[in-house]
Each structure stands twice: as structure tokens, then as C-alpha cells.
Amino acid sequence: MPELKCTVQTCAHNSQMLCELDAIKVGGDTAKNAGETCCDSFVQRGEGSMSNVTNSASDRSEIDCKACDCKYNDNCKCEAGAISVEGSTAKRADGTECATFECEKCY
């Protein structure tokens, strides 16, 4: 299970750079760079609401990855030791990205 750091402060699942989900989904089935990926598990935190803190946030998460050309993708499972999800001011999933993405087939 990869270590997960998340800088998306606008996500309801983010708790002090950790994710409260046991598993996340990374989208970007045709991605050739990190900017073409996204965290499909992103849910915008409601305006004026507190974070979704349940004391269950972890630095480890299962990653269901649809970025077919990522060198860390093994049958839709992320095999990186650690990943970083970025997009600190995102309002939607497409405002996030897997910054760890590396295109295996791109030159």
C-alpha cells in the first residue's frame, strides 16, 4: 500500500495532508503527464464546513489507478512506494493531479 500525501486542502477527505479514505481512485486513462491525471475520489469540502475529521486519516492508501501509461501502474494498482496528490485550491476532481505520475511509454 503506497504512502499517500495529499495537498488538496479543499477536499472533504483531507485531514492535515492525510486522506481519510482507505482507497482512492486516480483517473487519467490516456494521461501522458501528471496534469492529465486527477483524483477521482475528490469531494469538495462544503463552504463554511469543518474538515471531515474522524481520526481515521492515514498516510497509507490503496490506489486504484486508471493512468494506463504510468510506470507505477500494475493492473490498475499503484505500485509506487509513495505518491503525492496535488491541487491545493481545487474545486473539482480535474483540478487535482497525481504528481508522482511518470509516463512509461512517453519519450
N, C-alpha and C positions, 0 to 999 in steps of 0.2 A: 504494500500500500504506500503510494508516494506521500512525501511530506508536502503539505499544501499551505502556501502563504497567499493571502488574498488582500489586495489593497483597495477593493471596491467598497468603500465606506457607505455607499448608498444602497447596498444590498441588505435586505432584511435578515439574511443568513450570516452576515459578517459580525463577528464579535472579537474586537481587538486583533484584527488581521488573521483570525482563525475562522473556519467555516463550521456552522452548526449541523451541516448535513453529513451523513455517513458516506454519501456518494454524490458526485456531481457529474454533469454531462457537459462535455466540451464539443461544440459544433464547429463545422467548417470542413465539410466533406471534400471540397475542392480547393482548400487552402494551399497557398504556395508561400505564405509568410504569416507571421504572428497576427498581423492586423486583420487577416481574413478568418480568424478563429473567434470564438466567443464562448462565454459560459452560459449555456442554455438553461442552467439552474438558477440564474439571476432572477430575483424578485425585488422590485424597487421598494425600499422602506417607505412606509406611509408618511406623508408630511406631518410633522409635529409628533410623530410616534417615537418611542424609545426603541433601542435595538431589541432584537428578538433573543435576548439573553436567557438561556435556560441552563447555563453552566454545563452544557454538553458540547461546547466547541472543542475541536481537536485540531492538532497540527497534521493529522493523517486523514486521508480520504481515498475511497475508491474513485477512480476516474474513468468514466465511460467516454471514450474519445472517438469522435467521428472524423477527425482530421486524418484521412487515409494516407497522406504522404508524409506524415510526421515520423521521424526516425524512432520515436519512442512508442509509437502505436503498434501493439501486437494483438491482432484480432479484436480491435476496439477497446482494448485495455491499455492504459498508460503505464509504461514500464520505466519512466524516468524516476530517479531517486527523489527528486523534489521538483515541484512546479510552482510558478507564480502566476496568479490570475490578476490582471491589472485593468484599470479603468475607474479611477477613484471617484469620478463625478458622473458615472454612467446613469442614464435614466431608463435604458432598455438593455437587453442582452447584447445587442450589436454594438454597444458602447464599451464592452469588455473584451479582453483577449487573453489567450494563454501565451504569456511572454516566453515560455520555455520552448514553444514550437520550433522545430528545426526541420526544414524540408529535406527529406532523404533523397528525393528524385530531382530536385532543382539544382541547377548549376549556376 
